[in-house]
Amino acid sequence: MAAKTVGIAVADDLRPALDEVVEHYGHGNRSEFLRLAVRDYQGRLRLERLHALRKEARAERGGRVYTSDEVLDLIRETAAS
């Protein structure tokens, strides 16, 4: 895996909190912590999108209940766009 260094500025008052979570989650490795954090927030983003899709589907389709296959099709359509 090729990696590039990116610059991220951290305010002085945030540094102790950063050091604490890096030590705990990244075992002292800031790069590892950032990888974990990005994956976590990416998952959260997908969940937000799914919630929005569900809300939109309920509003547009009068609260209709979908089968599991229909839900999977909607998810695939959304992921493809």
PyMOL Python script that loads the backbone (N, CA, C, O; Angstrom):
from pymol import cmd

cmd.read_pdbstr("""\
ATOM      1  N   MET A   1       0.839  -1.172   0.000  1.00  0.00           N
ATOM      2  CA  MET A   1       0.000   0.000   0.000  1.00  0.00           C
ATOM      3  C   MET A   1       0.886   1.237   0.000  1.00  0.00           C
ATOM      4  O   MET A   1       1.712   1.414   0.895  1.00  0.00           O
ATOM      5  N   ALA A   2       0.718   2.077  -0.985  1.00  0.00           N
ATOM      6  CA  ALA A   2       1.451   3.328  -1.031  1.00  0.00           C
ATOM      7  C   ALA A   2       0.753   4.346  -0.147  1.00  0.00           C
ATOM      8  O   ALA A   2      -0.474   4.436  -0.159  1.00  0.00           O
ATOM      9  N   ALA A   3       1.499   5.093   0.599  1.00  0.00           N
ATOM     10  CA  ALA A   3       0.925   6.094   1.500  1.00  0.00           C
ATOM     11  C   ALA A   3       1.575   7.436   1.231  1.00  0.00           C
ATOM     12  O   ALA A   3       2.749   7.521   0.871  1.00  0.00           O
ATOM     13  N   LYS A   4       0.785   8.484   1.413  1.00  0.00           N
ATOM     14  CA  LYS A   4       1.292   9.842   1.287  1.00  0.00           C
ATOM     15  C   LYS A   4       1.065  10.567   2.596  1.00  0.00           C
ATOM     16  O   LYS A   4       0.056  10.346   3.265  1.00  0.00           O
ATOM     17  N   THR A   5       1.967  11.405   2.953  1.00  0.00           N
ATOM     18  CA  THR A   5       1.820  12.229   4.135  1.00  0.00           C
ATOM     19  C   THR A   5       0.929  13.417   3.796  1.00  0.00           C
ATOM     20  O   THR A   5       1.123  14.085   2.780  1.00  0.00           O
ATOM     21  N   VAL A   6      -0.051  13.669   4.662  1.00  0.00           N
ATOM     22  CA  VAL A   6      -0.913  14.837   4.493  1.00  0.00           C
ATOM     23  C   VAL A   6      -0.809  15.681   5.759  1.00  0.00           C
ATOM     24  O   VAL A   6      -0.681  15.153   6.863  1.00  0.00           O
ATOM     25  N   GLY A   7      -0.865  16.965   5.586  1.00  0.00           N
ATOM     26  CA  GLY A   7      -0.768  17.860   6.728  1.00  0.00           C
ATOM     27  C   GLY A   7      -2.136  18.138   7.325  1.00  0.00           C
ATOM     28  O   GLY A   7      -3.085  18.465   6.612  1.00  0.00           O
ATOM     29  N   ILE A   8      -2.226  18.005   8.627  1.00  0.00           N
ATOM     30  CA  ILE A   8      -3.462  18.315   9.337  1.00  0.00           C
ATOM     31  C   ILE A   8      -3.091  19.199  10.516  1.00  0.00           C
ATOM     32  O   ILE A   8      -2.227  18.849  11.320  1.00  0.00           O
ATOM     33  N   ALA A   9      -3.746  20.342  10.612  1.00  0.00           N
ATOM     34  CA  ALA A   9      -3.478  21.260  11.715  1.00  0.00           C
ATOM     35  C   ALA A   9      -4.383  20.922  12.893  1.00  0.00           C
ATOM     36  O   ALA A   9      -5.569  20.644  12.718  1.00  0.00           O
ATOM     37  N   VAL A  10      -3.816  20.948  14.089  1.00  0.00           N
ATOM     38  CA  VAL A  10      -4.572  20.669  15.308  1.00  0.00           C
ATOM     39  C   VAL A  10      -4.329  21.807  16.288  1.00  0.00           C
ATOM     40  O   VAL A  10      -3.186  22.156  16.581  1.00  0.00           O
ATOM     41  N   ALA A  11      -5.411  22.377  16.787  1.00  0.00           N
ATOM     42  CA  ALA A  11      -5.295  23.469  17.762  1.00  0.00           C
ATOM     43  C   ALA A  11      -4.642  22.942  19.038  1.00  0.00           C
ATOM     44  O   ALA A  11      -4.795  21.773  19.393  1.00  0.00           O
ATOM     45  N   ASP A  12      -3.916  23.820  19.715  1.00  0.00           N
ATOM     46  CA  ASP A  12      -3.202  23.428  20.933  1.00  0.00           C
ATOM     47  C   ASP A  12      -4.132  22.827  21.981  1.00  0.00           C
ATOM     48  O   ASP A  12      -3.761  21.876  22.668  1.00  0.00           O
ATOM     49  N   ASP A  13      -5.343  23.379  22.107  1.00  0.00           N
ATOM     50  CA  ASP A  13      -6.251  22.877  23.134  1.00  0.00           C
ATOM     51  C   ASP A  13      -6.846  21.512  22.782  1.00  0.00           C
ATOM     52  O   ASP A  13      -7.391  20.834  23.652  1.00  0.00           O
ATOM     53  N   LEU A  14      -6.746  21.105  21.520  1.00  0.00           N
ATOM     54  CA  LEU A  14      -7.253  19.806  21.094  1.00  0.00           C
ATOM     55  C   LEU A  14      -6.178  18.714  21.176  1.00  0.00           C
ATOM     56  O   LEU A  14      -6.489  17.523  21.145  1.00  0.00           O
ATOM     57  N   ARG A  15      -4.954  19.119  21.278  1.00  0.00           N
ATOM     58  CA  ARG A  15      -3.832  18.173  21.259  1.00  0.00           C
ATOM     59  C   ARG A  15      -3.897  17.098  22.336  1.00  0.00           C
ATOM     60  O   ARG A  15      -3.648  15.931  22.033  1.00  0.00           O
ATOM     61  N   PRO A  16      -4.225  17.444  23.591  1.00  0.00           N
ATOM     62  CA  PRO A  16      -4.315  16.384  24.611  1.00  0.00           C
ATOM     63  C   PRO A  16      -5.385  15.335  24.270  1.00  0.00           C
ATOM     64  O   PRO A  16      -5.173  14.141  24.484  1.00  0.00           O
ATOM     65  N   ALA A  17      -6.509  15.771  23.749  1.00  0.00           N
ATOM     66  CA  ALA A  17      -7.566  14.830  23.367  1.00  0.00           C
ATOM     67  C   ALA A  17      -7.097  13.956  22.214  1.00  0.00           C
ATOM     68  O   ALA A  17      -7.346  12.751  22.205  1.00  0.00           O
ATOM     69  N   LEU A  18      -6.424  14.555  21.246  1.00  0.00           N
ATOM     70  CA  LEU A  18      -5.885  13.785  20.121  1.00  0.00           C
ATOM     71  C   LEU A  18      -4.902  12.736  20.625  1.00  0.00           C
ATOM     72  O   LEU A  18      -4.984  11.567  20.246  1.00  0.00           O
ATOM     73  N   ASP A  19      -3.983  13.152  21.472  1.00  0.00           N
ATOM     74  CA  ASP A  19      -2.989  12.216  21.992  1.00  0.00           C
ATOM     75  C   ASP A  19      -3.651  11.063  22.750  1.00  0.00           C
ATOM     76  O   ASP A  19      -3.204   9.919  22.667  1.00  0.00           O
ATOM     77  N   GLU A  20      -4.711  11.373  23.484  1.00  0.00           N
ATOM     78  CA  GLU A  20      -5.411  10.339  24.253  1.00  0.00           C
ATOM     79  C   GLU A  20      -6.045   9.290  23.342  1.00  0.00           C
ATOM     80  O   GLU A  20      -5.883   8.090  23.565  1.00  0.00           O
ATOM     81  N   VAL A  21      -6.774   9.747  22.304  1.00  0.00           N
ATOM     82  CA  VAL A  21      -7.444   8.783  21.426  1.00  0.00           C
ATOM     83  C   VAL A  21      -6.445   8.057  20.532  1.00  0.00           C
ATOM     84  O   VAL A  21      -6.661   6.894  20.190  1.00  0.00           O
ATOM     85  N   VAL A  22      -5.361   8.718  20.149  1.00  0.00           N
ATOM     86  CA  VAL A  22      -4.317   8.053  19.356  1.00  0.00           C
ATOM     87  C   VAL A  22      -3.670   6.941  20.177  1.00  0.00           C
ATOM     88  O   VAL A  22      -3.413   5.849  19.670  1.00  0.00           O
ATOM     89  N   GLU A  23      -3.417   7.226  21.420  1.00  0.00           N
ATOM     90  CA  GLU A  23      -2.793   6.215  22.283  1.00  0.00           C
ATOM     91  C   GLU A  23      -3.722   5.018  22.454  1.00  0.00           C
ATOM     92  O   GLU A  23      -3.282   3.871  22.381  1.00  0.00           O
ATOM     93  N   HIS A  24      -4.996   5.283  22.679  1.00  0.00           N
ATOM     94  CA  HIS A  24      -5.935   4.196  22.938  1.00  0.00           C
ATOM     95  C   HIS A  24      -6.291   3.413  21.679  1.00  0.00           C
ATOM     96  O   HIS A  24      -6.163   2.189  21.648  1.00  0.00           O
ATOM     97  N   TYR A  25      -6.734   4.116  20.645  1.00  0.00           N
ATOM     98  CA  TYR A  25      -7.236   3.434  19.445  1.00  0.00           C
ATOM     99  C   TYR A  25      -6.146   3.106  18.426  1.00  0.00           C
ATOM    100  O   TYR A  25      -6.214   2.086  17.740  1.00  0.00           O
ATOM    101  N   GLY A  26      -5.148   3.969  18.335  1.00  0.00           N
ATOM    102  CA  GLY A  26      -4.090   3.751  17.346  1.00  0.00           C
ATOM    103  C   GLY A  26      -2.820   3.200  17.940  1.00  0.00           C
ATOM    104  O   GLY A  26      -1.811   3.077  17.246  1.00  0.00           O
ATOM    105  N   HIS A  27      -2.856   2.859  19.246  1.00  0.00           N
ATOM    106  CA  HIS A  27      -1.686   2.315  19.944  1.00  0.00           C
ATOM    107  C   HIS A  27      -0.474   3.223  19.763  1.00  0.00           C
ATOM    108  O   HIS A  27       0.651   2.764  19.563  1.00  0.00           O
ATOM    109  N   GLY A  28      -0.742   4.538  19.839  1.00  0.00           N
ATOM    110  CA  GLY A  28       0.327   5.521  19.729  1.00  0.00           C
ATOM    111  C   GLY A  28       0.676   5.923  18.308  1.00  0.00           C
ATOM    112  O   GLY A  28       1.529   6.787  18.104  1.00  0.00           O
ATOM    113  N   ASN A  29       0.039   5.320  17.334  1.00  0.00           N
ATOM    114  CA  ASN A  29       0.345   5.576  15.926  1.00  0.00           C
ATOM    115  C   ASN A  29      -0.762   6.452  15.327  1.00  0.00           C
ATOM    116  O   ASN A  29      -1.888   5.994  15.132  1.00  0.00           O
ATOM    117  N   ARG A  30      -0.430   7.709  15.040  1.00  0.00           N
ATOM    118  CA  ARG A  30      -1.435   8.646  14.504  1.00  0.00           C
ATOM    119  C   ARG A  30      -1.993   8.182  13.164  1.00  0.00           C
ATOM    120  O   ARG A  30      -3.186   8.336  12.904  1.00  0.00           O
ATOM    121  N   SER A  31      -1.156   7.623  12.325  1.00  0.00           N
ATOM    122  CA  SER A  31      -1.631   7.147  11.023  1.00  0.00           C
ATOM    123  C   SER A  31      -2.652   6.031  11.186  1.00  0.00           C
ATOM    124  O   SER A  31      -3.670   6.007  10.494  1.00  0.00           O
ATOM    125  N   GLU A  32      -2.381   5.115  12.096  1.00  0.00           N
ATOM    126  CA  GLU A  32      -3.327   4.021  12.345  1.00  0.00           C
ATOM    127  C   GLU A  32      -4.634   4.568  12.893  1.00  0.00           C
ATOM    128  O   GLU A  32      -5.713   4.139  12.484  1.00  0.00           O
ATOM    129  N   PHE A  33      -4.539   5.515  13.816  1.00  0.00           N
ATOM    130  CA  PHE A  33      -5.759   6.118  14.359  1.00  0.00           C
ATOM    131  C   PHE A  33      -6.568   6.787  13.251  1.00  0.00           C
ATOM    132  O   PHE A  33      -7.789   6.639  13.203  1.00  0.00           O
ATOM    133  N   LEU A  34      -5.905   7.514  12.368  1.00  0.00           N
ATOM    134  CA  LEU A  34      -6.615   8.192  11.286  1.00  0.00           C
ATOM    135  C   LEU A  34      -7.281   7.184  10.355  1.00  0.00           C
ATOM    136  O   LEU A  34      -8.408   7.404   9.912  1.00  0.00           O
ATOM    137  N   ARG A  35      -6.603   6.094  10.057  1.00  0.00           N
ATOM    138  CA  ARG A  35      -7.218   5.051   9.223  1.00  0.00           C
ATOM    139  C   ARG A  35      -8.487   4.511   9.876  1.00  0.00           C
ATOM    140  O   ARG A  35      -9.512   4.346   9.216  1.00  0.00           O
ATOM    141  N   LEU A  36      -8.410   4.236  11.179  1.00  0.00           N
ATOM    142  CA  LEU A  36      -9.579   3.739  11.898  1.00  0.00           C
ATOM    143  C   LEU A  36     -10.703   4.771  11.920  1.00  0.00           C
ATOM    144  O   LEU A  36     -11.870   4.434  11.720  1.00  0.00           O
ATOM    145  N   ALA A  37     -10.345   6.023  12.165  1.00  0.00           N
ATOM    146  CA  ALA A  37     -11.348   7.082  12.236  1.00  0.00           C
ATOM    147  C   ALA A  37     -12.047   7.282  10.891  1.00  0.00           C
ATOM    148  O   ALA A  37     -13.264   7.460  10.838  1.00  0.00           O
ATOM    149  N   VAL A  38     -11.280   7.252   9.817  1.00  0.00           N
ATOM    150  CA  VAL A  38     -11.869   7.430   8.487  1.00  0.00           C
ATOM    151  C   VAL A  38     -12.829   6.287   8.184  1.00  0.00           C
ATOM    152  O   VAL A  38     -13.929   6.520   7.683  1.00  0.00           O
ATOM    153  N   ARG A  39     -12.430   5.065   8.480  1.00  0.00           N
ATOM    154  CA  ARG A  39     -13.330   3.924   8.234  1.00  0.00           C
ATOM    155  C   ARG A  39     -14.609   4.042   9.063  1.00  0.00           C
ATOM    156  O   ARG A  39     -15.704   3.758   8.578  1.00  0.00           O
ATOM    157  N   ASP A  40     -14.455   4.464  10.319  1.00  0.00           N
ATOM    158  CA  ASP A  40     -15.610   4.620  11.193  1.00  0.00           C
ATOM    159  C   ASP A  40     -16.563   5.680  10.644  1.00  0.00           C
ATOM    160  O   ASP A  40     -17.769   5.446  10.557  1.00  0.00           O
ATOM    161  N   TYR A  41     -16.033   6.832  10.279  1.00  0.00           N
ATOM    162  CA  TYR A  41     -16.884   7.905   9.772  1.00  0.00           C
ATOM    163  C   TYR A  41     -17.439   7.590   8.389  1.00  0.00           C
ATOM    164  O   TYR A  41     -18.518   8.067   8.036  1.00  0.00           O
ATOM    165  N   GLN A  42     -16.737   6.815   7.622  1.00  0.00           N
ATOM    166  CA  GLN A  42     -17.272   6.390   6.331  1.00  0.00           C
ATOM    167  C   GLN A  42     -18.498   5.502   6.553  1.00  0.00           C
ATOM    168  O   GLN A  42     -19.496   5.618   5.842  1.00  0.00           O
ATOM    169  N   GLY A  43     -18.413   4.626   7.533  1.00  0.00           N
ATOM    170  CA  GLY A  43     -19.565   3.798   7.889  1.00  0.00           C
ATOM    171  C   GLY A  43     -20.731   4.635   8.373  1.00  0.00           C
ATOM    172  O   GLY A  43     -21.880   4.366   8.024  1.00  0.00           O
ATOM    173  N   ARG A  44     -20.441   5.652   9.176  1.00  0.00           N
ATOM    174  CA  ARG A  44     -21.489   6.554   9.653  1.00  0.00           C
ATOM    175  C   ARG A  44     -22.142   7.300   8.496  1.00  0.00           C
ATOM    176  O   ARG A  44     -23.357   7.495   8.478  1.00  0.00           O
ATOM    177  N   LEU A  45     -21.330   7.713   7.537  1.00  0.00           N
ATOM    178  CA  LEU A  45     -21.853   8.414   6.361  1.00  0.00           C
ATOM    179  C   LEU A  45     -22.801   7.514   5.584  1.00  0.00           C
ATOM    180  O   LEU A  45     -23.870   7.954   5.163  1.00  0.00           O
ATOM    181  N   ARG A  46     -22.422   6.274   5.395  1.00  0.00           N
ATOM    182  CA  ARG A  46     -23.296   5.328   4.689  1.00  0.00           C
ATOM    183  C   ARG A  46     -24.598   5.114   5.446  1.00  0.00           C
ATOM    184  O   ARG A  46     -25.667   5.024   4.843  1.00  0.00           O
ATOM    185  N   LEU A  47     -24.504   5.035   6.764  1.00  0.00           N
ATOM    186  CA  LEU A  47     -25.705   4.868   7.568  1.00  0.00           C
ATOM    187  C   LEU A  47     -26.621   6.083   7.436  1.00  0.00           C
ATOM    188  O   LEU A  47     -27.837   5.928   7.315  1.00  0.00           O
ATOM    189  N   GLU A  48     -26.057   7.279   7.458  1.00  0.00           N
ATOM    190  CA  GLU A  48     -26.854   8.495   7.256  1.00  0.00           C
ATOM    191  C   GLU A  48     -27.556   8.466   5.900  1.00  0.00           C
ATOM    192  O   GLU A  48     -28.728   8.826   5.787  1.00  0.00           O
ATOM    193  N   ARG A  49     -26.827   8.035   4.879  1.00  0.00           N
ATOM    194  CA  ARG A  49     -27.424   7.958   3.542  1.00  0.00           C
ATOM    195  C   ARG A  49     -28.580   6.958   3.512  1.00  0.00           C
ATOM    196  O   ARG A  49     -29.613   7.213   2.893  1.00  0.00           O
ATOM    197  N   LEU A  50     -28.400   5.830   4.179  1.00  0.00           N
ATOM    198  CA  LEU A  50     -29.467   4.832   4.216  1.00  0.00           C
ATOM    199  C   LEU A  50     -30.687   5.351   4.972  1.00  0.00           C
ATOM    200  O   LEU A  50     -31.822   5.093   4.572  1.00  0.00           O
ATOM    201  N   HIS A  51     -30.457   6.078   6.063  1.00  0.00           N
ATOM    202  CA  HIS A  51     -31.579   6.660   6.802  1.00  0.00           C
ATOM    203  C   HIS A  51     -32.322   7.685   5.941  1.00  0.00           C
ATOM    204  O   HIS A  51     -33.552   7.734   5.942  1.00  0.00           O
ATOM    205  N   ALA A  52     -31.569   8.491   5.216  1.00  0.00           N
ATOM    206  CA  ALA A  52     -32.200   9.473   4.332  1.00  0.00           C
ATOM    207  C   ALA A  52     -32.991   8.785   3.230  1.00  0.00           C
ATOM    208  O   ALA A  52     -34.089   9.218   2.880  1.00  0.00           O
ATOM    209  N   LEU A  53     -32.432   7.720   2.691  1.00  0.00           N
ATOM    210  CA  LEU A  53     -33.119   6.960   1.653  1.00  0.00           C
ATOM    211  C   LEU A  53     -34.413   6.369   2.200  1.00  0.00           C
ATOM    212  O   LEU A  53     -35.452   6.415   1.542  1.00  0.00           O
ATOM    213  N   ARG A  54     -34.345   5.822   3.394  1.00  0.00           N
ATOM    214  CA  ARG A  54     -35.538   5.239   4.006  1.00  0.00           C
ATOM    215  C   ARG A  54     -36.606   6.306   4.234  1.00  0.00           C
ATOM    216  O   ARG A  54     -37.786   6.085   3.958  1.00  0.00           O
ATOM    217  N   LYS A  55     -36.186   7.455   4.736  1.00  0.00           N
ATOM    218  CA  LYS A  55     -37.128   8.557   4.978  1.00  0.00           C
ATOM    219  C   LYS A  55     -37.768   9.012   3.667  1.00  0.00           C
ATOM    220  O   LYS A  55     -38.978   9.226   3.596  1.00  0.00           O
ATOM    221  N   GLU A  56     -36.946   9.155   2.641  1.00  0.00           N
ATOM    222  CA  GLU A  56     -37.445   9.571   1.325  1.00  0.00           C
ATOM    223  C   GLU A  56     -38.413   8.536   0.756  1.00  0.00           C
ATOM    224  O   GLU A  56     -39.458   8.889   0.208  1.00  0.00           O
ATOM    225  N   ALA A  57     -38.063   7.269   0.889  1.00  0.00           N
ATOM    226  CA  ALA A  57     -38.917   6.204   0.358  1.00  0.00           C
ATOM    227  C   ALA A  57     -40.256   6.183   1.081  1.00  0.00           C
ATOM    228  O   ALA A  57     -41.296   5.983   0.454  1.00  0.00           O
ATOM    229  N   ARG A  58     -40.239   6.385   2.372  1.00  0.00           N
ATOM    230  CA  ARG A  58     -41.490   6.403   3.129  1.00  0.00           C
ATOM    231  C   ARG A  58     -42.364   7.576   2.708  1.00  0.00           C
ATOM    232  O   ARG A  58     -43.580   7.438   2.581  1.00  0.00           O
ATOM    233  N   ALA A  59     -41.744   8.722   2.494  1.00  0.00           N
ATOM    234  CA  ALA A  59     -42.513   9.915   2.114  1.00  0.00           C
ATOM    235  C   ALA A  59     -43.070   9.776   0.703  1.00  0.00           C
ATOM    236  O   ALA A  59     -44.222  10.126   0.449  1.00  0.00           O
ATOM    237  N   GLU A  60     -42.257   9.270  -0.207  1.00  0.00           N
ATOM    238  CA  GLU A  60     -42.674   9.173  -1.608  1.00  0.00           C
ATOM    239  C   GLU A  60     -43.656   8.034  -1.852  1.00  0.00           C
ATOM    240  O   GLU A  60     -44.487   8.110  -2.757  1.00  0.00           O
ATOM    241  N   ARG A  61     -43.562   6.998  -1.060  1.00  0.00           N
ATOM    242  CA  ARG A  61     -44.359   5.809  -1.339  1.00  0.00           C
ATOM    243  C   ARG A  61     -45.409   5.544  -0.271  1.00  0.00           C
ATOM    244  O   ARG A  61     -45.867   4.413  -0.105  1.00  0.00           O
ATOM    245  N   GLY A  62     -45.787   6.595   0.452  1.00  0.00           N
ATOM    246  CA  GLY A  62     -46.885   6.500   1.389  1.00  0.00           C
ATOM    247  C   GLY A  62     -46.681   5.533   2.537  1.00  0.00           C
ATOM    248  O   GLY A  62     -47.651   4.948   3.019  1.00  0.00           O
ATOM    249  N   GLY A  63     -45.472   5.346   2.985  1.00  0.00           N
ATOM    250  CA  GLY A  63     -45.209   4.485   4.123  1.00  0.00           C
ATOM    251  C   GLY A  63     -45.284   3.006   3.815  1.00  0.00           C
ATOM    252  O   GLY A  63     -45.402   2.186   4.725  1.00  0.00           O
ATOM    253  N   ARG A  64     -45.217   2.662   2.563  1.00  0.00           N
ATOM    254  CA  ARG A  64     -45.288   1.259   2.143  1.00  0.00           C
ATOM    255  C   ARG A  64     -44.172   0.442   2.787  1.00  0.00           C
ATOM    256  O   ARG A  64     -43.054   0.934   2.941  1.00  0.00           O
ATOM    257  N   VAL A  65     -44.461  -0.774   3.155  1.00  0.00           N
ATOM    258  CA  VAL A  65     -43.465  -1.685   3.710  1.00  0.00           C
ATOM    259  C   VAL A  65     -42.845  -2.468   2.552  1.00  0.00           C
ATOM    260  O   VAL A  65     -43.557  -3.010   1.706  1.00  0.00           O
ATOM    261  N   TYR A  66     -41.510  -2.522   2.523  1.00  0.00           N
ATOM    262  CA  TYR A  66     -40.780  -3.173   1.443  1.00  0.00           C
ATOM    263  C   TYR A  66     -40.304  -4.555   1.863  1.00  0.00           C
ATOM    264  O   TYR A  66     -40.058  -4.815   3.041  1.00  0.00           O
ATOM    265  N   THR A  67     -40.179  -5.426   0.887  1.00  0.00           N
ATOM    266  CA  THR A  67     -39.581  -6.729   1.140  1.00  0.00           C
ATOM    267  C   THR A  67     -38.071  -6.555   1.259  1.00  0.00           C
ATOM    268  O   THR A  67     -37.530  -5.520   0.870  1.00  0.00           O
ATOM    269  N   SER A  68     -37.404  -7.549   1.789  1.00  0.00           N
ATOM    270  CA  SER A  68     -35.940  -7.496   1.909  1.00  0.00           C
ATOM    271  C   SER A  68     -35.286  -7.330   0.547  1.00  0.00           C
ATOM    272  O   SER A  68     -34.318  -6.582   0.415  1.00  0.00           O
ATOM    273  N   ASP A  69     -35.800  -8.015  -0.464  1.00  0.00           N
ATOM    274  CA  ASP A  69     -35.233  -7.904  -1.805  1.00  0.00           C
ATOM    275  C   ASP A  69     -35.403  -6.499  -2.368  1.00  0.00           C
ATOM    276  O   ASP A  69     -34.499  -5.979  -3.023  1.00  0.00           O
ATOM    277  N   GLU A  70     -36.546  -5.887  -2.120  1.00  0.00           N
ATOM    278  CA  GLU A  70     -36.772  -4.518  -2.599  1.00  0.00           C
ATOM    279  C   GLU A  70     -35.828  -3.539  -1.915  1.00  0.00           C
ATOM    280  O   GLU A  70     -35.312  -2.619  -2.549  1.00  0.00           O
ATOM    281  N   VAL A  71     -35.607  -3.741  -0.627  1.00  0.00           N
ATOM    282  CA  VAL A  71     -34.677  -2.877   0.109  1.00  0.00           C
ATOM    283  C   VAL A  71     -33.276  -3.030  -0.467  1.00  0.00           C
ATOM    284  O   VAL A  71     -32.589  -2.033  -0.690  1.00  0.00           O
ATOM    285  N   LEU A  72     -32.847  -4.248  -0.707  1.00  0.00           N
ATOM    286  CA  LEU A  72     -31.514  -4.477  -1.273  1.00  0.00           C
ATOM    287  C   LEU A  72     -31.387  -3.834  -2.652  1.00  0.00           C
ATOM    288  O   LEU A  72     -30.339  -3.278  -2.980  1.00  0.00           O
ATOM    289  N   ASP A  73     -32.438  -3.906  -3.458  1.00  0.00           N
ATOM    290  CA  ASP A  73     -32.414  -3.257  -4.776  1.00  0.00           C
ATOM    291  C   ASP A  73     -32.278  -1.753  -4.639  1.00  0.00           C
ATOM    292  O   ASP A  73     -31.513  -1.135  -5.378  1.00  0.00           O
ATOM    293  N   LEU A  74     -33.011  -1.148  -3.700  1.00  0.00           N
ATOM    294  CA  LEU A  74     -32.901   0.299  -3.469  1.00  0.00           C
ATOM    295  C   LEU A  74     -31.490   0.676  -3.026  1.00  0.00           C
ATOM    296  O   LEU A  74     -30.941   1.686  -3.468  1.00  0.00           O
ATOM    297  N   ILE A  75     -30.917  -0.132  -2.161  1.00  0.00           N
ATOM    298  CA  ILE A  75     -29.559   0.139  -1.690  1.00  0.00           C
ATOM    299  C   ILE A  75     -28.567   0.054  -2.845  1.00  0.00           C
ATOM    300  O   ILE A  75     -27.691   0.908  -2.980  1.00  0.00           O
ATOM    301  N   ARG A  76     -28.705  -0.966  -3.669  1.00  0.00           N
ATOM    302  CA  ARG A  76     -27.799  -1.107  -4.829  1.00  0.00           C
ATOM    303  C   ARG A  76     -27.924   0.085  -5.768  1.00  0.00           C
ATOM    304  O   ARG A  76     -26.923   0.606  -6.261  1.00  0.00           O
ATOM    305  N   GLU A  77     -29.162   0.513  -6.011  1.00  0.00           N
ATOM    306  CA  GLU A  77     -29.384   1.672  -6.896  1.00  0.00           C
ATOM    307  C   GLU A  77     -28.736   2.923  -6.323  1.00  0.00           C
ATOM    308  O   GLU A  77     -28.121   3.702  -7.051  1.00  0.00           O
ATOM    309  N   THR A  78     -28.874   3.107  -5.032  1.00  0.00           N
ATOM    310  CA  THR A  78     -28.297   4.283  -4.372  1.00  0.00           C
ATOM    311  C   THR A  78     -26.778   4.230  -4.388  1.00  0.00           C
ATOM    312  O   THR A  78     -26.121   5.235  -4.660  1.00  0.00           O
ATOM    313  N   ALA A  79     -26.221   3.065  -4.100  1.00  0.00           N
ATOM    314  CA  ALA A  79     -24.764   2.902  -4.076  1.00  0.00           C
ATOM    315  C   ALA A  79     -24.160   3.108  -5.458  1.00  0.00           C
ATOM    316  O   ALA A  79     -23.027   3.575  -5.572  1.00  0.00           O
ATOM    317  N   ALA A  80     -24.899   2.766  -6.505  1.00  0.00           N
ATOM    318  CA  ALA A  80     -24.386   2.908  -7.860  1.00  0.00           C
ATOM    319  C   ALA A  80     -24.376   4.358  -8.326  1.00  0.00           C
ATOM    320  O   ALA A  80     -23.639   4.714  -9.245  1.00  0.00           O
ATOM    321  N   SER A  81     -25.192   5.194  -7.693  1.00  0.00           N
ATOM    322  CA  SER A  81     -25.257   6.602  -8.123  1.00  0.00           C
ATOM    323  C   SER A  81     -24.305   7.486  -7.389  1.00  0.00           C
ATOM    324  O   SER A  81     -24.254   8.688  -7.649  1.00  0.00           O
TER     325      SER A  81
END
""", "prot")
cmd.dss("prot")
cmd.show_as("cartoon", "prot")
cmd.util.cbc("prot")
cmd.orient("prot")
